[in-house]
Amino acid sequence: MTTIDNPAVAAAFDAYPAEIRRQLLRLRRLILDVADAHEAIGSVEETLKWGEPSYLVKGGSTVRLGTPKSRPERYALYFNCNTKLVDTFREIYANTFAYEGNRAIVFTLGDPVDTDALRHCIELALRYHRIKARPLLGA
């Protein structure tokens, strides 16, 4: 799934400023690549939640892309705040990412991104309901 089949999702991406859109599309590609690399994850549904591109898989927790409203130079991967995901990411990757509470990994335009660590976080989210009982989500 390289093209965006859902017109509402495509319109949501188009509404972002060019550089933010480029970074969000890069995150989208990572989500899709992680899902493709792990047969057990299954197919990804691309939809909108709260007006933002969101990615769902059976047995996983939703991953949403967007920008913090008060910080237009930033973009983020949002996770369900009722999960242990961001707390686990913070424990494993304390000095790798910036976090927003228990709901997001936040990036600033121009800063480098540790793609390997981010892939791992995305994988944990897409497998969440299968691994949530394990210490550190089995990481």
N, C-alpha and C positions, 0 to 999 in steps of 0.2 A: 504494500500500500504506500506508494510514493505520492500519488496525487491525492488531493483532498476531495473525496466523493460527496461529502455533505456540504451543500451550498451555504448553510448557516455557519458552519465551522470555517469555511473558506472566507466568508465575509468577516468573521471575527478576526482572523489573521490579518486581513486586508486593512482593518481599522487601526492597527498598531502603527506607530512610526516605523520607518524603514529599518533602522538598526535594531530596534526591539523585535520587530517581526523576524528579521534574519536570525536572531538568537533564539527566539521561540521556535522557529522552524527547525533549528539545529537540535533543540531539546526534543521536539516531536520525532525527528529522525532517530535519536537515541532510544526513545521509548519503543518505537517500532522495531528497531534493530535488536534490542534486548528481547522483545517478545518473539521475534523470528529465530533468535539463537537458542531459545529454550522451548523445546517442543511441548513440555508440560504446561507452559503458560497458556497456550492456545491463542485463539484469534482475538484481536483487539477491536473494540467498538469505539469509534471516534464520534464524539457528540459534544454538545454544549452543556455546561453546568454553570449557573450563575453568569451566563453570557460568555464564558471562557472555554477554550478547547479543553476537552477532558477525555481521558483514556481509561476504559474499563475492560477487565477480563474476568472470566469466571474464576472464582477462588482468589481474586486479588482485591486490592483496595484502589479506589479511583485516584488517578494522578491528573492534576489540572495544571494548565499553563496560564500565566498571567503576569500582571505587574502590580506591585504594591501601589495603592491609590495615591499615597502621599509622596512617593519617590519615583518619579517618571524615568529616572536614569537607571532604574533597576528592573529586573525581571525575575520570575520565580517559578519553582515547581511547588505546587501545593498538594498537601496530603490531608486525609481525614484526620481532624484533630482528636478524634476519639480512639485513635490507634496508638501503638507504641512506636510508630515508624520514626518520627523526627527525634524522639528521645533516644532511640537506638542509633540513628545516624550521628547524633551529637556525641554519643559515647564512643563510637567507632572512629568517627572523623571529626573530632573536636576542633582541630586546627586547620581543617581542609575547607570547610564551607562556613558561610554566615547563615544563621537561622533566624526565623521569625517565630517566636513562641514554640508551640508544639504543632505547627501547621505548615511550615515552608522552609525550603532551602532557597536562599535569596542570592542573586548574582548582581554585580555592578558592571555596566558596560565597560569593556576594555580590560577587565581583570581576567587573568587566565583561569581556566576551569579544569579541574582534575577529572578527565573524562572516565578513567577507569573506576575511580571511587563513585562517580555519579552513576555509572552503569550498574554498579553493585547496589546502590540505593534504589534505583528504579526496579531492579530485579526483586529486591525484598518487598517492595510495594506491590508488584504484580503477582507475587506469590503469598501475600500477607495472610490470608485466611487459612492457608495450609501450614504456615510456620509460626503463627502468632503465639503458640504455647511454649515454644522453645526459648531458652535463654538467649538474649541478643538476637532473636529471630533466627537462630541457627547460624549466624554469621561467623 
